Amino acid sequence: MSRWLSKSYHDFVKSVGQIFRGVEEKTVRTRTTKGQYKADDKSTPNINEAYKTVEVKKKRKRGRSRKKR
């Protein structure tokens, strides 16, 4: 990240890009190649290896809403 641009600017640009592409960020558990959950490495206190952030497509409502009686 550039020092001359603030973090809030980068967050804004990232969120606009996500809205344009129709995705959102979601935090999920990391899995090994066998499919088991990966544990957090205690030797790195600032980084959590057990979770990762992925982009998923937003679910959109389809069809018309029902008419209320």
Summary of the structure (lengths in Angstrom):
residues: 69
radius of gyration: 18.6
end to end distance: 55.0
largest distance: 61.0
contacts: 94
relative contact order: 0.19
helix: 22%
strand: 23%
